[in-house]
């Protein structure tokens, strides 16, 4: 679902692009090429799922996934025309690396759902909370206990960062792996010395670290926060560059070029987050995106993105704004004041609960046939898999609610799907309350595993329109499956 990112800011002579999407359940490689009318078509896709040997929170799993997917594509002769590659990762998934030793990771990753308050001991929690309260502006997304800044501060509170340790997002790590290779590859995209690694991030991943996406810089309050935490040279701990998604950052490693038959001139470009990648994939061509378009990812978790003319943010509700790239040939130099904002948030509610409750794919198909989407369920759940919610209210103490359990499994499924739909509805209400422009989406494109359920799409459309458009003259909100994902 990284379709569109690789090619949007690259020169028009580039025709084929590859994107890696590392998600909560597995990893996928998508290869697209330009077609007539400034459009892009997916010509190849392959994926793998995480398992006990290669879990989702292990950097070795990520690099294994990249090599496995490249090998599959190579066997199918799909890589020889690839001119640019990029990677997306789960939002706020971070790790610490030794930048002087091949980028070797020094501490186990803290993934998107790691909560620095509920997962840390009392002393660490108090220290991190005090630093966030003292330095981070009110309502800023970096105040979130699941954000990258909170994770960085908690690592430092547990054990002071060593010289050379640097923060990397999951996407950054994958880009580094593609540029440098796993060993001392002298030919690297940034031209740095052997063994030393540069971490380059992007606007989307760096947002929850505290990067100022309006002024495109690390803000003074962030530097002061890290200094207050005892870090002598705060900028050394952060990614050295933050680029626009899709902006070239270096060349592919010679090792990978030789091994997989990729052009040695293939560019590695700035990545994005998983739900933002889903947005780009769903709309098909970011150059033609309309203000008011929303994309909802119905995967293990529920994520909402809406293209807005206005910036809005409230960490207490898990709402943040990603800067929407201006795609062209000039990279970051093309940024202008008319740029739009990709606003939204990600809930911990989602389809993962269906697996936990042992609904099989076959059962989901058959039971959905028994559900009338126009008839509301009397069951009211909050279908989390574990304690803690991020959006539309950030509440680390929120407990799952999956009772009562009816004897009829179709009724149970009806209540769960309706409850996830209601979290989606509340998410759009939160965006409208905070100043989204327009205040309600004009259309909602659905992607992820849940988008395959036609009954659920109909249920969501009914509930969204009833709640958001009942007393207004706004046109009906269209909810449909994205055809590009």
N, C-alpha and C positions, 0 to 999 in steps of 0.2 A: 504493500500500500504506500510505497514511496513514489508512485507514479507522478510525474510532473515536476518534482523538486529538482532532479538532476538536470533536466533539459531547459528549465525556464530561463536561467540567466546565462546559459552557455551560448557561444556564437552560433549563428544559424547554420553553419557548415557542419555542425555535429548532428548526427542522425540517430544514434542509438545510445541508450542510457540504462544503467543498472542501479537498482536500489535494494538495500537490505532493510527489512523491518523486523526488529527484535521486540516481541511482545510478551505478554504474560503467559501464554501457553506454548509458544514456539517462535520460530524464525522463518522468514520468507524472503525469497529473492524474486524480484520482478524486473523484467527487461522490457523496455518500451522503445518505440521508434517514431520519428516524426512521420506524419502523413499529410495529405493535402488539407488546406484550410487551416494551417497552424494548429493542428490537432495531434494527439499522441495515441498510439494503439499499443496495447500490451501484446507482445509476441511470444513471451515465455514466462512461466511462473513455476516455482517449485518451493516446497516448504519442508520443515522438520518440526517435531514436537519435542519439548523438554521431557526428560525422564530422570530416573534416579541417578544414573551415571552422569548425565549432563543436565543438572537442574538450572532453573531460570536465573538464579542469583550467583552464578559462578562465572567469572571472566573466561575461564578455560572453556566453558560451554559456548560462550559467545564466539570465540575464535574458532572453535571446532565447527560451529554452525556455519560460519562464513566460508571455511574451507570446504565443508561438505556440499554447500549449495553451489559454490564455484565449480567444484568437481562435477556435479550433476549437469550444470550448464555447459561445461567444457565438453563433456561426452556428447552432448546434443548439439555441439558446434554453434553455440549461441553467443559466444563472447568476443569473437574476432572483430566485430564492428562496434563494440562498446567504446565510447569516447569519454564517458564520465560515470563515476560511481559515487553513491552517498549511502548514509546509514541513518536510520531513526531508531531511537530507543525509548523505553518507558520513561515518562516524565519524572524528574527528581530522583532517578536512580543514579547513585554516585558511588565512587570508590576513590581511594588514595593510591597514588603511584609514586615510585621512585624515578623521578625524571632523569636521573643520571645513570640508571642501570636498566637500559632497554625498556623503560616504562613498566617494570615489574610491579604488580600491585602489592601494596604493603598491608592493607587492611581489607577485610571481607566487605563486599559491596553492601550498601544500605539501599534497598530498593524503594520503589515508588510508594509502598504502603508502610515503610518503616516510620514509626512515630518516636521522635526523640524524647518526648515527654513520658509516654507510657512504657517505652522499651528501655529506659535508662534508670539507674538508681537515683535515689532522692537528691544526693548532692550534685550529680551531673545535671539533673533536671532543673534544679534551682539555679545553677550557674548559667545554663543556657537560656532559661526564661528571663533571668535578670539582664543578660546581654541583649536579647531581642527587644525587651521592653525599653531598655535605655537608648538603643541606637536606631532601631528600624522604625521608619515612619508609620503612624497609625494606618491600619487597613492594608498595608503593603503585603503582597503575597509572600515575601520572604519571612514574614512573621509566623508562617504556618509551621507547626511542629513536624510536619512531614516534608518540609522544604529542604533544599540542598544546604542552605545556610545553617539551619538547625542541626543537620547531620554533621556538617563540618565542625561546628562548635562543640557538639557532643563528643566527637572523636578526640578533639583537642583537650576537652575536659577530662576524658578518661586517661589519656596519655599524650603529653605534649608532642606536637608534630616534629618529626626529625628533619634535619637539613635535607633538602631535595624532595621531600614529600609534596605532592601537588594534587589538587582535586581534579577529577575527571568525571564527566558524565558518561553513561553507558554508550551513547552515540559517539562521543569524543574518542573513547577508547577504541571503538571499532574503526573509526577513521584513521587513528594512529596506526592500528594494525595493518590496514590496507596500504598506508603510505610507507611504513618502515619495515613491515614484515616482522617475524618473530625473533630474528637474530640480528647480528650486526650487519645489516644491509647498508652499505656505504651510500648507495644511490637512493636518496629519500627526497620527499617532496619539499622539505624546508631547507635542505642543505646543511643541517647541523652536523656536528662531529659524531663519530661512532659512539654508540651506547647512550648518547644523550637524546632525550625525546622531548619534543615540543607538543603541548596540549593545545589544540585549537578547538574552540567551542563555537556555538551559533546563538543568535538572538533568542531562539525558542528554548533551548536547553538552559541557557544562562539566566533566564528570567527569575526562576525560583532561588537562584543563588544571590540575587539582589542587583543584577546588572540593570542599568538604567536604559530601557528600550526606547525611551523618548529622546534622550540625549546621546545614546550610544556610547556609554562610558561606565566604568565602575564608579559609583557615587562616593562622595567623601564619607558619608555615614558608614558605608561598608568597610572602608579602610580603617576608620576609627574603631569600629566594632571588633575587627580582627586584632588590631593593636591592643585594645583593651583586654582581649582574650589571651594576650601574651605572645602573639606572633610578631616577631621583630620586623619582618619584611612581608607584609600582607600580600602585596601584588605578586610575590614569588609563589605563593600558595595557590593562586587563581590561574585559570587558563590564560596563556600569554596573549592570545588573540580571540576576539569574538566577532564572527563574520555573519553576513546575511545568509540565510539558508539558500543553498544553491550556488554560492560564490566559490570559485576554485580556491583551494588552499594548498595544493601540491599535486605531485604525480604519483601514480601507483608504484609500489615497490617493484624493483626489477625482478625480484624473486617470484612475485605473483604474475607478473607479465610473462615471464618465461614459462612458468609451470602451467598456466591456464590459457595461454594463447591470447592474452589481452595486449593491445597496443601499449608500448612503453610510454607513449605520450598521453595515455588516458588520465584524465584529471580526477582527483578526489575533491569533492565539493562539500561545503558546509551542510550539515544534516538538520534534523528537526526532531520533534517528539512523536510518539506513536500516534496520538490522536490528531495532531496536526498533519501528519502524513496521510492519515485517513481522510482528512478534509481535502487535501490536494488530489488524492486518488479519486474521491467521490465526485468532485466537480469536473475532473478530466483535464481541465486547462485553466490554471490559475490566472492567466491573462484575461479570461472572460468571466471571472467570478462576479456575481451580482451582490450588492449590499443587501443584507437580509437573508441570504442563503445560510442554512444551518446544516451541519452534519452531525449525526448521532452515532457513535460507535457502540454497538451492542455486543461486546465481547465478554471476557471474564468480568470486566467492570464496565460501567456506563460513563461515557464521556460525551460532552456537548461542546460544540464549537459553532459560533455564529459570526458571520462577517458583519461588522458594525462600522458606522462612520465615526463613532465616538469611543474613546478609551474609558473603561470602567474597571474598578478594582475594589475588593473587600475581602481581606483574608479571613474575617470571621464567617464568611459565607463560602469560602473556597473559590472565589471568583477572581480571575486575572485576565489580562489582555496581552496577547502576543502581537508584536508588530508584524503586519502582513507585508511580505516582500514586494518590492517593485521589480518586476522581472523584465530584464533587458540585457544589453551587452555590457553594461558598465559596472556591474557588481554594486558595492555599497555606494558608489558615486552617483547612482541613479536615484537615491533616496530623495523624496520630496515631501512637502508638507501635506499633500493630499493623500498620503498613505492611509489605508484602512487598518482596522484592528480585528484580530481574530480573538473574540472574547469567549469565555466559557469556564468550565470546570470539570472535574472528574470525580465521580462518586465511587465508593467502595462497593456499592450495590451493583449487581450485574448477574450475568449468566453462570458465573462460577458456582453460585449457590445451587443451581440445578444439578451440577455434577456431584456436589457434596451430598445432595439428597437422593442421589443414584437414579436420576431420570436418564434413561438411555436415549440415543438419537431416535430410535424407532418408536419408543414410547412417547416422546415429545411430538412426533409427527401424528401419531394416532390420537393422542389425547387432545391435541389442538383442534382436531376435526369435531370434537364434542363440545367445544366452547363457542358460545355466541358472543362475538365482540361487542354487540350492541346492548347486551345485558350485563350490568355491573355486578361484580361479586360483592358479597357482604363481608368477605374476609379482608382484614387490614393488617398487612405485614410490613416489616422493614427487613428485607432479605439480604442481610450481611452474612458473610462467612465467618467473621470474627469481630470483636469489639473495635469500634473506631470508624468515624465517617469524615469525609473531606469536603463534600459538596452535595447539596446546596447549603448545608450548614457544616462548618468545621467543628466537629465534636469528637475528641479522642475517647470519650467515655460512652459513646452511643453503643448500645448493645443490640445484637441481632434479635429480631422478633419474628418467629415463624410458628406461632401457635395462635389459635388451636389448629390441629391437623385433622381435617375431615377424613372420613373413611374412603371417600371417592377421590382417586388420584387426579381426575380431570378437574374437580373443584379445587383441589390443592394447587394445581398448576395455574388455574385461572386466577386465584388469589395472588400468587407469586408474580405472574406476568403483569397483572394490573398494578401491583404495588411498585414494581420497577417503573412502569409507565408513569405512575404518580410522582416518583422521584424526578423523572425527566420533566414532567409538567412543572414541578416546583423549581427546577433548575432554570427553565425559561422565564418563570415569574421573577426569580431572583435577578436575572440579567435585565429584565425590563425595569424592575425597581431601581436598579443601579445606573440606569441611563443609557441602555443599549439603543442604538438608532439603526433601524426601526425598533420599537419596543417589543414587538413580537416577530418571530421569523416569518418570512414569506413562503418558504418551502423548507422541508426537513428531509434530507437524504439520509438513508440508513445504511450502515455497513456493519461488518462483523457477523458472527454466526447467527445472532438473533434476527438479522435482517432477512434470513431465508424463510421466516415464518410469516406467511401472508396474513393469517388471522391476527397475529400480534401487531402487524403494521396497521391494520384496520382499527384495532382497539386503540392504539396510540393516537391515530388521527382523530378518532371520535373524542377521546378525552382531552386532547390538546385544544381542539376547536371549542369544545364546551366550556373549558376553563378560561381560555385566552381571548376568544372572539364572540362570546355569547351576547354581550351587551355593546358591541361596537359595530361600526360599518366596515371594518377592515375585511379584506377578502379572505376567503377560507384558506387555512394553512394546509398545504398539500404535503402528505407524508408518503414517501415511496422508497423503494430500494434503489440504492446507487448501482448503476449498471457497470461502472468501471472497476468495482472491487470484487 
